[in-house]
Amino acid sequence: MKRFTKLADVADLAQLLDRAFECKRSPHAWRNLGAGRTLGMVFFNPSLRTRVSTHRAATLLGMDVVAMTVGSDSWALETRDGAIMDGSAAEHIREAAAVLGRYVDVLGVRSFARLHDRDEDYAETILERFVELSGVPVVSLESATRHPLQSLADVMTIEQFKRSSRPRVVLTWAPHPRALPQAVPNSFAEWTLAMGYELVIAHPPGYELDERFTRGATITHDQDAALDGADFVYAKNWSSYRDYGKILSHDQNWQITPEKMALTRDGFFMHCLPIRRNVIAADAVLDSPRSIVVEQAANRIPAAQAVLRTIVEAL
């Protein structure tokens, strides 16, 4: 595997999942694989789980890790070619990416959507520039349109807890005070459909995701109907794709409550975290035995370890 930025970069999803579960069972079994190798991580946006889990995954493989936040640990970066750099950015991505590629063996990049220009965000400009210019394998630590490390952990979690070969998985929009990108729901839809699950996506009108990610899913505006008989409920907010970056609804009736979970088939509750309690989901949902958000987050370590292991073995 030369890069890990989307599902299409994975040659064999079943094999990668098997590797992730191997890493979960025996996290120290490959502690010498990455000896003498370095993972660099570049963050344009805040991170808790991604930063810590990927760092931990790399050290379990024996890798050294260097992490920095652009603009605070490093110079602010200019990403536009032909720019007259007389503003706040002191360094261009051309030099920064090329230099980092000389310093590290694998490079992780986290860069969210700006939610101003859909074409620019969906072109994955920053991530693709690092792929183009660094000369080393690049791992997405979340990008404008996808979060593949999260999605690998998500399908690991569903495989861990599922009670049937084809579980009913519901991805439901939930309210949030801020406009959020579509990266996590896009990616979750892409990966769960590839797994062959029965995917139902529920959201208010105007929140349709890019159909490139959702083709094959059942789409509904009726959250209660979607939740009926669900095995897994994944709540997530996202802003509008059609009216790009806009908040079209603050409807609190879309919050996941115990009453909503009672519609499911004793279903499990999932969320990528961080979660705004009593906005996205009620305390009683998050604190119930059916909430698997912490185990889901814990699976971020073996998911990242499996990806890094696959990349390092190919170096």
PASEBA-1860 file (N, C-alpha, C; in nm, 3 decimals):
! residues 315
1> MKRFTKLA> 0.085/-0.119/0.000/0.000/0.000/0.000/0.088/0.124/0.000 ~ 0.075/0.207/-0.103/0.159/0.325/-0.119/0.101/0.449/-0.051 ~ -0.030/0.448/-0.028/-0.096/0.560/0.037/-0.225/0.508/0.101 ~ -0.275/0.581/0.201/-0.401/0.545/0.264/-0.480/0.673/0.283 ~ -0.554/0.709/0.179/-0.632/0.832/0.182/-0.780/0.806/0.157 ~ -0.814/0.688/0.108/-0.953/0.653/0.079/-0.964/0.502/0.062 ~ -1.087/0.454/0.057/-1.111/0.310/0.047/-1.045/0.250/-0.076 ~ -1.045/0.325/-0.186/-0.988/0.273/-0.311/-0.839/0.244/-0.300
9> DVADLAQL> -0.771/0.297/-0.199/-0.629/0.269/-0.179/-0.606/0.131/-0.119 ~ -0.713/0.069/-0.069/-0.703/-0.061/-0.002/-0.727/-0.172/-0.105 ~ -0.626/-0.254/-0.127/-0.638/-0.361/-0.227/-0.734/-0.470/-0.181 ~ -0.734/-0.500/-0.051/-0.814/-0.610/0.002/-0.867/-0.569/0.138 ~ -0.993/-0.526/0.144/-1.051/-0.477/0.270/-1.059/-0.588/0.374 ~ -1.098/-0.707/0.334/-1.107/-0.818/0.429/-0.971/-0.848/0.492 ~ -0.867/-0.843/0.410/-0.733/-0.869/0.464/-0.690/-0.760/0.561 ~ -0.721/-0.634/0.528/-0.685/-0.524/0.618/-0.759/-0.537/0.750
17> LDRAFECK> -0.886/-0.576/0.745/-0.961/-0.598/0.869/-0.901/-0.710/0.951 ~ -0.863/-0.819/0.885/-0.798/-0.929/0.956/-0.671/-0.880/1.025 ~ -0.595/-0.797/0.956/-0.472/-0.743/1.015/-0.504/-0.655/1.136 ~ -0.610/-0.576/1.125/-0.647/-0.491/1.237/-0.684/-0.573/1.360 ~ -0.756/-0.682/1.340/-0.791/-0.767/1.453/-0.668/-0.842/1.506 ~ -0.574/-0.877/1.418/-0.448/-0.934/1.465/-0.376/-0.836/1.556 ~ -0.372/-0.710/1.515/-0.306/-0.607/1.595/-0.379/-0.584/1.726 ~ -0.509/-0.597/1.725/-0.588/-0.581/1.848/-0.556/-0.694/1.947
25> RSPHAWRN> -0.544/-0.816/1.894/-0.516/-0.931/1.980/-0.372/-0.932/2.028 ~ -0.278/-0.894/1.944/-0.135/-0.903/1.976/-0.065/-0.773/1.937 ~ -0.090/-0.665/2.011/-0.039/-0.535/1.967/0.113/-0.524/1.965 ~ 0.184/-0.609/2.041/0.330/-0.599/2.049/0.403/-0.697/1.956 ~ 0.328/-0.768/1.874/0.389/-0.874/1.793/0.480/-0.819/1.682 ~ 0.464/-0.692/1.645/0.543/-0.636/1.535/0.627/-0.517/1.585 ~ 0.672/-0.526/1.710/0.738/-0.411/1.773/0.873/-0.377/1.709 ~ 0.928/-0.467/1.629/1.055/-0.439/1.563/1.039/-0.405/1.414
33> LGAGRTLG> 0.918/-0.415/1.364/0.896/-0.395/1.220/0.936/-0.254/1.175 ~ 0.903/-0.155/1.256/0.929/-0.017/1.216/1.057/0.042/1.273 ~ 1.144/-0.041/1.330/1.269/0.010/1.386/1.349/0.084/1.280 ~ 1.393/0.204/1.312/1.468/0.285/1.217/1.380/0.365/1.123 ~ 1.248/0.352/1.135/1.153/0.426/1.052/1.088/0.537/1.135 ~ 1.046/0.643/1.067/0.984/0.756/1.136/0.851/0.791/1.070 ~ 0.750/0.809/1.154/0.621/0.862/1.110/0.617/1.010/1.142 ~ 0.589/1.093/1.043/0.565/1.234/1.065/0.416/1.261/1.055
41> MVFFNPSL> 0.364/1.346/1.144/0.222/1.381/1.142/0.208/1.533/1.137 ~ 0.131/1.581/1.039/0.111/1.725/1.019/-0.038/1.754/1.040 ~ -0.067/1.840/1.136/-0.205/1.872/1.170/-0.236/2.017/1.135 ~ -0.335/2.035/1.048/-0.389/2.167/1.020/-0.509/2.196/1.110 ~ -0.557/2.093/1.182/-0.677/2.104/1.264/-0.657/2.028/1.395 ~ -0.737/2.058/1.497/-0.721/1.991/1.626/-0.749/1.841/1.617 ~ -0.693/1.768/1.713/-0.713/1.624/1.716/-0.686/1.570/1.855 ~ -0.765/1.473/1.898/-0.737/1.399/2.021/-0.715/1.252/1.986
49> RTRVSTHR> -0.824/1.183/1.942/-0.814/1.040/1.913/-0.718/1.009/1.798 ~ -0.727/1.084/1.689/-0.643/1.055/1.574/-0.496/1.074/1.608 ~ -0.466/1.182/1.676/-0.326/1.211/1.709/-0.268/1.105/1.803 ~ -0.340/1.075/1.911/-0.288/0.983/2.012/-0.289/0.839/1.961 ~ -0.398/0.799/1.896/-0.407/0.659/1.851/-0.305/0.628/1.742 ~ -0.283/0.721/1.650/-0.186/0.696/1.543/-0.044/0.698/1.598 ~ -0.017/0.788/1.691/0.113/0.791/1.758/0.138/0.657/1.829 ~ 0.038/0.613/1.903/0.052/0.487/1.976/0.070/0.369/1.880
57> AATLLGMD> -0.005/0.368/1.771/0.007/0.260/1.673/0.148/0.254/1.616 ~ 0.205/0.371/1.585/0.340/0.375/1.530/0.444/0.324/1.630 ~ 0.431/0.364/1.756/0.529/0.320/1.856/0.516/0.170/1.883 ~ 0.396/0.115/1.871/0.380/-0.030/1.886/0.454/-0.106/1.776 ~ 0.479/-0.039/1.664/0.556/-0.100/1.555/0.705/-0.067/1.566 ~ 0.743/0.008/1.668/0.884/0.044/1.686/0.926/0.168/1.611 ~ 0.830/0.244/1.557/0.863/0.364/1.481/0.886/0.483/1.573 ~ 0.970/0.575/1.529/0.978/0.707/1.590/0.865/0.793/1.535
65> VVAMTVGS> 0.822/0.892/1.611/0.711/0.976/1.570/0.745/1.122/1.591 ~ 0.718/1.203/1.489/0.730/1.348/1.497/0.595/1.406/1.458 ~ 0.538/1.490/1.544/0.407/1.550/1.516/0.415/1.700/1.532 ~ 0.347/1.772/1.444/0.345/1.917/1.455/0.212/1.972/1.406 ~ 0.175/2.086/1.464/0.055/2.158/1.424/0.097/2.279/1.342 ~ 0.047/2.287/1.220/0.083/2.396/1.130/0.035/2.528/1.188 ~ 0.124/2.627/1.190/0.089/2.759/1.238/0.125/2.783/1.382 ~ 0.144/2.675/1.462/0.189/2.692/1.600/0.322/2.622/1.623
73> DSWALETR> 0.335/2.497/1.577/0.463/2.426/1.586/0.550/2.450/1.463 ~ 0.492/2.506/1.359/0.567/2.533/1.236/0.516/2.663/1.177 ~ 0.580/2.705/1.067/0.533/2.823/0.996/0.395/2.798/0.937 ~ 0.318/2.904/0.925/0.195/2.895/0.846/0.232/2.868/0.700 ~ 0.151/2.784/0.633/0.185/2.740/0.498/0.097/2.805/0.393 ~ 0.160/2.846/0.285/0.088/2.888/0.165/0.069/2.765/0.077 ~ -0.052/2.744/0.028/-0.080/2.626/-0.054/-0.105/2.658/-0.200 ~ -0.122/2.786/-0.234/-0.153/2.824/-0.372/-0.024/2.842/-0.453
81> DGAIMDGS> -0.020/2.783/-0.569/0.091/2.808/-0.660/0.077/2.948/-0.719 ~ 0.189/3.014/-0.738/0.188/3.148/-0.795/0.153/3.258/-0.699 ~ 0.136/3.224/-0.571/0.099/3.326/-0.473/0.215/3.422/-0.448 ~ 0.183/3.548/-0.428/0.281/3.647/-0.381/0.278/3.641/-0.230 ~ 0.383/3.586/-0.170/0.379/3.554/-0.028/0.420/3.673/0.058 ~ 0.335/3.774/0.058/0.361/3.891/0.141/0.261/3.901/0.255 ~ 0.197/3.788/0.288/0.100/3.785/0.397/0.152/3.707/0.516 ~ 0.063/3.635/0.586/0.100/3.566/0.710/0.177/3.437/0.687
89> AAEHIREA> 0.159/3.373/0.572/0.226/3.246/0.545/0.373/3.269/0.512 ~ 0.461/3.205/0.590/0.605/3.225/0.571/0.670/3.116/0.488 ~ 0.598/3.006/0.464/0.657/2.893/0.390/0.555/2.839/0.293 ~ 0.604/2.789/0.180/0.514/2.731/0.080/0.509/2.580/0.099 ~ 0.394/2.523/0.068/0.377/2.378/0.081/0.475/2.302/-0.007 ~ 0.521/2.362/-0.116/0.615/2.294/-0.204/0.744/2.257/-0.130 ~ 0.800/2.355/-0.058/0.922/2.327/0.018/0.892/2.244/0.142 ~ 0.785/2.277/0.212/0.754/2.207/0.337/0.732/2.059/0.313
97> AAVLGRYV> 0.651/2.023/0.215/0.621/1.883/0.188/0.746/1.809/0.141 ~ 0.824/1.872/0.054/0.945/1.808/0.002/1.047/1.783/0.113 ~ 1.063/1.880/0.202/1.157/1.865/0.313/1.111/1.757/0.409 ~ 0.982/1.757/0.444/0.930/1.654/0.535/0.950/1.515/0.475 ~ 0.937/1.505/0.344/0.959/1.377/0.278/1.103/1.327/0.291 ~ 1.197/1.419/0.312/1.337/1.380/0.336/1.362/1.343/0.482 ~ 1.274/1.388/0.571/1.294/1.365/0.714/1.226/1.239/0.767 ~ 1.115/1.198/0.703/1.035/1.088/0.757/1.013/0.983/0.648
105> DVLGVRSF> 0.966/0.865/0.692/0.940/0.755/0.599/0.793/0.746/0.560 ~ 0.706/0.787/0.649/0.562/0.789/0.625/0.509/0.921/0.680 ~ 0.414/0.982/0.608/0.364/1.114/0.648/0.213/1.108/0.664 ~ 0.164/1.148/0.783/0.021/1.160/0.806/-0.020/1.306/0.798 ~ -0.135/1.334/0.736/-0.180/1.472/0.715/-0.327/1.482/0.755 ~ -0.358/1.583/0.836/-0.496/1.610/0.877/-0.534/1.751/0.834 ~ -0.634/1.761/0.747/-0.677/1.891/0.696/-0.826/1.887/0.667 ~ -0.904/1.965/0.741/-1.049/1.963/0.726/-1.094/2.046/0.606
113> ARLHDRDE> -1.220/2.026/0.569/-1.284/2.112/0.470/-1.298/2.252/0.528 ~ -1.283/2.352/0.441/-1.303/2.491/0.483/-1.449/2.532/0.472 ~ -1.526/2.456/0.395/-1.671/2.475/0.380/-1.708/2.608/0.313 ~ -1.616/2.660/0.231/-1.645/2.780/0.152/-1.663/2.746/0.005 ~ -1.579/2.659/-0.046/-1.577/2.627/-0.188/-1.582/2.474/-0.202 ~ -1.695/2.422/-0.245/-1.712/2.277/-0.252/-1.614/2.212/-0.348 ~ -1.593/2.275/-0.462/-1.501/2.217/-0.560/-1.359/2.208/-0.504 ~ -1.317/2.312/-0.435/-1.182/2.312/-0.377/-1.171/2.204/-0.270
121> DYAETILE> -1.270/2.196/-0.181/-1.265/2.096/-0.074/-1.265/1.955/-0.132 ~ -1.353/1.929/-0.228/-1.366/1.794/-0.281/-1.252/1.757/-0.375 ~ -1.171/1.853/-0.413/-1.048/1.824/-0.486/-0.936/1.779/-0.393 ~ -0.957/1.791/-0.261/-0.859/1.750/-0.160/-0.724/1.815/-0.189 ~ -0.726/1.945/-0.204/-0.607/2.018/-0.249/-0.487/1.997/-0.158 ~ -0.503/2.016/-0.029/-0.389/2.008/0.063/-0.336/1.865/0.071 ~ -0.424/1.769/0.091/-0.381/1.630/0.101/-0.308/1.585/-0.025 ~ -0.365/1.618/-0.140/-0.304/1.574/-0.265/-0.171/1.644/-0.293
129> RFVELSGV> -0.153/1.765/-0.243/-0.023/1.830/-0.260/0.085/1.758/-0.180 ~ 0.051/1.710/-0.061/0.148/1.633/0.018/0.179/1.500/-0.051 ~ 0.078/1.437/-0.108/0.101/1.313/-0.183/0.195/1.339/-0.300 ~ 0.169/1.448/-0.370/0.246/1.481/-0.490/0.390/1.521/-0.458 ~ 0.409/1.598/-0.351/0.537/1.664/-0.329/0.629/1.596/-0.227 ~ 0.574/1.514/-0.138/0.657/1.460/-0.030/0.744/1.344/-0.074 ~ 0.696/1.264/-0.170/0.773/1.149/-0.216/0.772/1.030/-0.122 ~ 0.686/1.032/-0.019/0.675/0.919/0.074/0.527/0.882/0.086
137> PVVSLESA> 0.497/0.761/0.137/0.357/0.723/0.155/0.285/0.820/0.249 ~ 0.162/0.857/0.213/0.083/0.952/0.291/-0.040/0.882/0.346 ~ -0.065/0.904/0.473/-0.184/0.853/0.541/-0.275/0.970/0.574 ~ -0.402/0.961/0.537/-0.497/1.066/0.574/-0.535/1.050/0.720 ~ -0.517/1.155/0.796/-0.559/1.161/0.936/-0.692/1.234/0.949 ~ -0.762/1.246/0.844/-0.890/1.307/0.811/-0.863/1.419/0.712 ~ -0.946/1.419/0.608/-0.932/1.518/0.503/-1.064/1.591/0.485 ~ -1.072/1.669/0.379/-1.193/1.747/0.355/-1.314/1.659/0.328
145> TRHPLQSL> -1.294/1.541/0.270/-1.408/1.459/0.227/-1.414/1.321/0.289 ~ -1.308/1.276/0.356/-1.306/1.139/0.409/-1.226/1.132/0.539 ~ -1.254/1.025/0.617/-1.176/0.995/0.737/-1.154/0.844/0.741 ~ -1.063/0.791/0.658/-1.052/0.646/0.642/-1.005/0.572/0.767 ~ -0.920/0.630/0.849/-0.878/0.563/0.972/-0.997/0.546/1.066 ~ -1.082/0.647/1.074/-1.203/0.636/1.155/-1.295/0.527/1.099 ~ -1.309/0.525/0.968/-1.401/0.428/0.907/-1.352/0.285/0.925 ~ -1.221/0.264/0.918/-1.168/0.129/0.943/-1.200/0.086/1.085
153> ADVMTIEQ> -1.183/0.177/1.181/-1.218/0.146/1.320/-1.368/0.123/1.334 ~ -1.448/0.198/1.260/-1.593/0.182/1.266/-1.636/0.043/1.220 ~ -1.585/-0.002/1.106/-1.626/-0.135/1.057/-1.567/-0.245/1.145 ~ -1.448/-0.223/1.203/-1.396/-0.316/1.303/-1.495/-0.333/1.417 ~ -1.548/-0.219/1.464/-1.639/-0.220/1.579/-1.769/-0.292/1.544 ~ -1.821/-0.267/1.425/-1.943/-0.336/1.383/-1.917/-0.486/1.372 ~ -1.804/-0.525/1.315/-1.770/-0.667/1.305/-1.757/-0.729/1.444 ~ -1.707/-0.654/1.538/-1.687/-0.703/1.674/-1.819/-0.729/1.745
161> FKRSSRPR> -1.920/-0.645/1.720/-2.045/-0.652/1.796/-2.164/-0.704/1.716 ~ -2.151/-0.728/1.588/-2.268/-0.765/1.508/-2.322/-0.901/1.549 ~ -2.453/-0.916/1.532/-2.521/-1.040/1.569/-2.581/-1.112/1.448 ~ -2.555/-1.057/1.330/-2.600/-1.122/1.207/-2.498/-1.091/1.099 ~ -2.502/-1.168/0.993/-2.401/-1.150/0.888/-2.420/-1.019/0.812 ~ -2.545/-0.969/0.808/-2.572/-0.842/0.738/-2.655/-0.752/0.830 ~ -2.587/-0.684/0.922/-2.661/-0.601/1.018/-2.724/-0.479/0.949 ~ -2.832/-0.431/1.012/-2.896/-0.306/0.967/-2.825/-0.191/1.040
169> VVLTWAPH> -2.757/-0.108/0.962/-2.676/0.001/1.016/-2.741/0.133/0.974 ~ -2.768/0.218/1.071/-2.832/0.347/1.044/-2.734/0.460/1.071 ~ -2.710/0.539/0.969/-2.635/0.664/0.983/-2.737/0.776/0.988 ~ -2.746/0.843/1.102/-2.847/0.947/1.116/-2.784/1.082/1.145 ~ -2.832/1.182/1.071/-2.796/1.321/1.100/-2.848/1.357/1.239 ~ -2.773/1.441/1.308/-2.816/1.493/1.439/-2.776/1.640/1.447 ~ -2.845/1.719/1.528/-2.819/1.863/1.531/-2.686/1.897/1.596 ~ -2.636/2.014/1.561/-2.508/2.064/1.612/-2.507/2.215/1.595
177> PRALPQAV> -2.446/2.289/1.689/-2.448/2.435/1.677/-2.359/2.492/1.568 ~ -2.263/2.412/1.518/-2.169/2.460/1.417/-2.184/2.380/1.287 ~ -2.140/2.441/1.179/-2.138/2.371/1.050/-2.020/2.275/1.047 ~ -2.046/2.149/1.024/-1.940/2.047/1.022/-1.927/1.988/0.881 ~ -1.807/1.939/0.847/-1.785/1.879/0.714/-1.860/1.748/0.697 ~ -1.858/1.698/0.575/-1.923/1.570/0.544/-1.824/1.453/0.549 ~ -1.701/1.476/0.592/-1.597/1.374/0.579/-1.632/1.243/0.649 ~ -1.673/1.248/0.774/-1.701/1.125/0.848/-1.821/1.051/0.789
185> PNSFAEWT> -1.936/1.117/0.767/-2.048/1.043/0.706/-2.018/0.991/0.565 ~ -1.948/1.071/0.484/-1.907/1.022/0.351/-1.831/0.891/0.364 ~ -1.730/0.895/0.448/-1.640/0.781/0.462/-1.712/0.661/0.522 ~ -1.794/0.686/0.625/-1.868/0.577/0.689/-1.959/0.508/0.588 ~ -2.028/0.588/0.506/-2.116/0.529/0.405/-2.035/0.445/0.305 ~ -1.923/0.499/0.260/-1.840/0.430/0.162/-1.792/0.295/0.215 ~ -1.745/0.293/0.338/-1.687/0.170/0.394/-1.795/0.069/0.433 ~ -1.906/0.114/0.490/-2.010/0.018/0.531/-2.078/-0.044/0.410
193> LAMGYELV> -2.095/0.033/0.303/-2.150/-0.024/0.181/-2.054/-0.128/0.122 ~ -1.924/-0.100/0.129/-1.826/-0.196/0.079/-1.828/-0.325/0.161 ~ -1.868/-0.315/0.287/-1.877/-0.433/0.373/-2.003/-0.514/0.346 ~ -2.096/-0.459/0.269/-2.219/-0.531/0.239/-2.327/-0.519/0.344 ~ -2.312/-0.425/0.439/-2.416/-0.405/0.540/-2.540/-0.342/0.476 ~ -2.653/-0.357/0.543/-2.775/-0.285/0.505/-2.763/-0.144/0.564 ~ -2.732/-0.047/0.481/-2.710/0.089/0.528/-2.833/0.175/0.499 ~ -2.883/0.239/0.604/-2.993/0.335/0.593/-2.940/0.469/0.641
201> IAHPPGYE> -2.959/0.573/0.561/-2.914/0.707/0.597/-3.037/0.795/0.617 ~ -3.050/0.853/0.736/-3.164/0.938/0.771/-3.116/1.080/0.794 ~ -3.184/1.175/0.734/-3.149/1.316/0.754/-3.266/1.405/0.712 ~ -3.270/1.529/0.758/-3.374/1.621/0.712/-3.354/1.656/0.565 ~ -3.456/1.704/0.498/-3.440/1.748/0.359/-3.329/1.852/0.346 ~ -3.250/1.840/0.239/-3.142/1.934/0.214/-3.007/1.887/0.261 ~ -3.004/1.773/0.334/-2.877/1.722/0.386/-2.828/1.598/0.310 ~ -2.874/1.582/0.187/-2.827/1.470/0.106/-2.676/1.479/0.087
209> LDERFTRG> -2.608/1.367/0.105/-2.464/1.360/0.083/-2.437/1.338/-0.065 ~ -2.313/1.357/-0.104/-2.270/1.329/-0.241/-2.301/1.183/-0.272 ~ -2.378/1.161/-0.378/-2.422/1.025/-0.409/-2.308/0.932/-0.446 ~ -2.191/0.985/-0.475/-2.076/0.897/-0.499/-2.045/0.813/-0.375 ~ -2.081/0.864/-0.258/-2.054/0.791/-0.134/-2.173/0.706/-0.088 ~ -2.292/0.741/-0.130/-2.412/0.680/-0.072/-2.486/0.587/-0.167 ~ -2.438/0.572/-0.290/-2.507/0.487/-0.387/-2.516/0.344/-0.334 ~ -2.639/0.293/-0.322/-2.662/0.160/-0.266/-2.725/0.164/-0.130
217> ATITHDQD> -2.725/0.280/-0.066/-2.789/0.296/0.065/-2.935/0.335/0.047 ~ -3.016/0.309/0.149/-3.153/0.358/0.154/-3.151/0.495/0.220 ~ -3.210/0.594/0.155/-3.211/0.731/0.206/-3.353/0.766/0.249 ~ -3.367/0.823/0.368/-3.499/0.860/0.418/-3.491/0.988/0.499 ~ -3.604/1.060/0.505/-3.618/1.177/0.591/-3.693/1.143/0.719 ~ -3.727/1.014/0.736/-3.803/0.967/0.853/-3.708/0.893/0.946 ~ -3.661/0.962/1.048/-3.563/0.900/1.138/-3.622/0.781/1.213 ~ -3.746/0.792/1.258/-3.806/0.681/1.333/-3.816/0.556/1.248
225> AALDGADF> -3.855/0.571/1.122/-3.864/0.455/1.032/-3.726/0.394/1.010 ~ -3.625/0.479/1.000/-3.488/0.428/0.981/-3.442/0.348/1.102 ~ -3.475/0.396/1.221/-3.428/0.332/1.344/-3.501/0.201/1.374 ~ -3.617/0.181/1.315/-3.696/0.061/1.341/-3.616/-0.064/1.303 ~ -3.581/-0.144/1.401/-3.509/-0.269/1.376/-3.361/-0.254/1.354 ~ -3.305/-0.136/1.383/-3.162/-0.114/1.358/-3.076/-0.194/1.456 ~ -2.964/-0.244/1.405/-2.865/-0.311/1.490/-2.760/-0.213/1.541 ~ -2.729/-0.111/1.461/-2.632/-0.009/1.497/-2.687/0.127/1.456
233> VYAKNWSS> -2.668/0.225/1.545/-2.708/0.363/1.517/-2.584/0.450/1.527 ~ -2.548/0.511/1.417/-2.431/0.600/1.411/-2.485/0.742/1.393 ~ -2.478/0.823/1.497/-2.528/0.960/1.490/-2.413/1.053/1.453 ~ -2.439/1.145/1.363/-2.334/1.239/1.320/-2.399/1.361/1.256 ~ -2.347/1.476/1.288/-2.391/1.597/1.220/-2.307/1.620/1.096 ~ -2.366/1.681/0.996/-2.291/1.733/0.881/-2.368/1.850/0.823 ~ -2.294/1.942/0.762/-2.357/2.055/0.695/-2.404/2.012/0.556 ~ -2.477/2.101/0.491/-2.536/2.067/0.361/-2.428/2.054/0.254
241> YRDYGKIL> -2.442/1.952/0.171/-2.357/1.937/0.053/-2.413/2.020/-0.063 ~ -2.545/2.020/-0.077/-2.609/2.095/-0.186/-2.593/2.245/-0.166 ~ -2.636/2.297/-0.051/-2.614/2.437/-0.014/-2.487/2.439/0.069 ~ -2.375/2.432/0.002/-2.251/2.384/0.062/-2.212/2.459/0.189 ~ -2.191/2.379/0.295/-2.144/2.432/0.421/-2.249/2.500/0.507 ~ -2.374/2.498/0.462/-2.480/2.570/0.533/-2.546/2.480/0.638 ~ -2.592/2.543/0.747/-2.678/2.476/0.844/-2.822/2.505/0.804 ~ -2.898/2.401/0.773/-3.035/2.418/0.727/-3.137/2.388/0.836
249> SHDQNWQI> -3.091/2.324/0.945/-3.184/2.285/1.051/-3.110/2.275/1.184 ~ -3.182/2.315/1.291/-3.135/2.291/1.428/-3.237/2.204/1.503 ~ -3.312/2.125/1.431/-3.424/2.050/1.487/-3.377/1.952/1.593 ~ -3.409/1.981/1.719/-3.367/1.895/1.829/-3.440/1.762/1.833 ~ -3.545/1.749/1.753/-3.614/1.620/1.746/-3.528/1.512/1.682 ~ -3.417/1.552/1.619/-3.326/1.454/1.560/-3.220/1.406/1.659 ~ -3.218/1.461/1.781/-3.127/1.411/1.884/-3.161/1.265/1.916 ~ -3.058/1.184/1.939/-3.081/1.044/1.976/-3.106/1.035/2.126
257> TPEKMALT> -3.223/0.985/2.160/-3.270/0.973/2.298/-3.295/0.826/2.330 ~ -3.317/0.793/2.458/-3.354/0.654/2.490/-3.479/0.609/2.416 ~ -3.573/0.702/2.396/-3.696/0.666/2.324/-3.664/0.629/2.178 ~ -3.570/0.701/2.118/-3.530/0.669/1.981/-3.459/0.533/1.977 ~ -3.371/0.508/2.072/-3.299/0.380/2.074/-3.394/0.263/2.101 ~ -3.507/0.290/2.168/-3.604/0.184/2.194/-3.670/0.134/2.066 ~ -3.661/0.212/1.959/-3.715/0.169/1.830/-3.627/0.064/1.763 ~ -3.502/0.055/1.806/-3.406/-0.034/1.742/-3.423/-0.177/1.790
265> RDGFFMHC> -3.346/-0.267/1.732/-3.346/-0.407/1.776/-3.237/-0.423/1.882 ~ -3.262/-0.358/1.998/-3.161/-0.358/2.104/-3.026/-0.314/2.046 ~ -3.032/-0.206/1.966/-2.917/-0.165/1.888/-2.807/-0.099/1.968 ~ -2.690/-0.096/1.910/-2.574/-0.031/1.969/-2.563/0.113/1.917 ~ -2.518/0.202/2.004/-2.500/0.342/1.965/-2.354/0.370/1.937 ~ -2.327/0.438/1.823/-2.191/0.470/1.780/-2.178/0.619/1.750 ~ -2.059/0.670/1.771/-2.024/0.807/1.733/-1.872/0.816/1.727 ~ -1.820/0.899/1.637/-1.675/0.908/1.619/-1.605/0.986/1.730
273> LPIRRNVI> -1.681/1.066/1.806/-1.627/1.152/1.912/-1.536/1.261/1.852 ~ -1.529/1.381/1.911/-1.600/1.422/2.032/-1.749/1.442/2.006 ~ -1.828/1.423/2.109/-1.973/1.435/2.095/-2.027/1.539/2.194 ~ -2.118/1.620/2.148/-2.184/1.719/2.233/-2.304/1.651/2.300 ~ -2.289/1.626/2.429/-2.393/1.559/2.505/-2.520/1.644/2.510 ~ -2.633/1.575/2.499/-2.766/1.638/2.504/-2.790/1.734/2.388 ~ -2.708/1.719/2.283/-2.731/1.786/2.155/-2.737/1.680/2.047 ~ -2.627/1.607/2.031/-2.625/1.493/1.938/-2.700/1.375/1.997
281> AADAVLDS> -2.668/1.344/2.123/-2.731/1.230/2.191/-2.745/1.262/2.340 ~ -2.847/1.205/2.399/-2.874/1.229/2.541/-2.774/1.155/2.629 ~ -2.753/1.209/2.749/-2.667/1.143/2.847/-2.705/0.996/2.864 ~ -2.835/0.969/2.874/-2.881/0.833/2.901/-2.843/0.737/2.789 ~ -2.829/0.788/2.667/-2.785/0.703/2.555/-2.635/0.677/2.566 ~ -2.559/0.782/2.589/-2.413/0.767/2.594/-2.367/0.686/2.715 ~ -2.442/0.691/2.823/-2.402/0.621/2.945/-2.466/0.483/2.957 ~ -2.538/0.440/2.854/-2.606/0.311/2.860/-2.510/0.199/2.820
289> PRSIVVEQ> -2.543/0.075/2.857/-2.459/-0.039/2.815/-2.456/-0.061/2.664 ~ -2.549/-0.002/2.591/-2.555/-0.019/2.446/-2.467/0.083/2.374 ~ -2.408/0.176/2.447/-2.315/0.271/2.386/-2.178/0.207/2.373 ~ -2.126/0.205/2.251/-1.994/0.143/2.228/-1.895/0.247/2.175 ~ -1.918/0.373/2.209/-1.833/0.479/2.155/-1.689/0.470/2.207 ~ -1.671/0.425/2.330/-1.534/0.415/2.384/-1.460/0.298/2.320 ~ -1.526/0.186/2.304/-1.463/0.072/2.235/-1.433/0.108/2.090 ~ -1.523/0.181/2.028/-1.504/0.230/1.891/-1.378/0.316/1.883
297> AANRIPAA> -1.361/0.406/1.981/-1.241/0.490/1.986/-1.116/0.407/2.013 ~ -1.128/0.306/2.099/-1.013/0.220/2.128/-0.967/0.146/2.003 ~ -1.058/0.114/1.915/-1.023/0.043/1.791/-0.946/0.130/1.694 ~ -0.936/0.260/1.723/-0.853/0.345/1.639/-0.706/0.303/1.643 ~ -0.660/0.246/1.754/-0.519/0.205/1.764/-0.490/0.086/1.672 ~ -0.559/-0.028/1.684/-0.527/-0.138/1.593/-0.558/-0.106/1.447 ~ -0.657/-0.019/1.422/-0.684/0.021/1.284/-0.564/0.093/1.224 ~ -0.512/0.191/1.297/-0.394/0.265/1.250/-0.272/0.175/1.243
305> QAVLRTIV> -0.259/0.083/1.340/-0.144/-0.007/1.340/-0.146/-0.097/1.218 ~ -0.264/-0.145/1.180/-0.275/-0.231/1.062/-0.237/-0.156/0.935 ~ -0.279/-0.031/0.925/-0.247/0.050/0.808/-0.096/0.076/0.802 ~ -0.039/0.121/0.912/0.105/0.150/0.914/0.188/0.023/0.892 ~ 0.145/-0.086/0.949/0.214/-0.214/0.930/0.218/-0.250/0.781 ~ 0.104/-0.235/0.713/0.097/-0.268/0.571/0.188/-0.178/0.489 ~ 0.189/-0.049/0.525/0.275/0.047/0.450/0.422/0.019/0.475 ~ 0.460/-0.001/0.601/0.601/-0.021/0.634/0.655/-0.150/0.573
313> EAL> 0.573/-0.253/0.568/0.616/-0.379/0.507/0.648/-0.362/0.359 ~ 0.589/-0.261/0.296/0.611/-0.239/0.153/0.725/-0.141/0.124 ~ 0.782/-0.080/0.229/0.890/0.018/0.206/1.019/-0.052/0.160
END
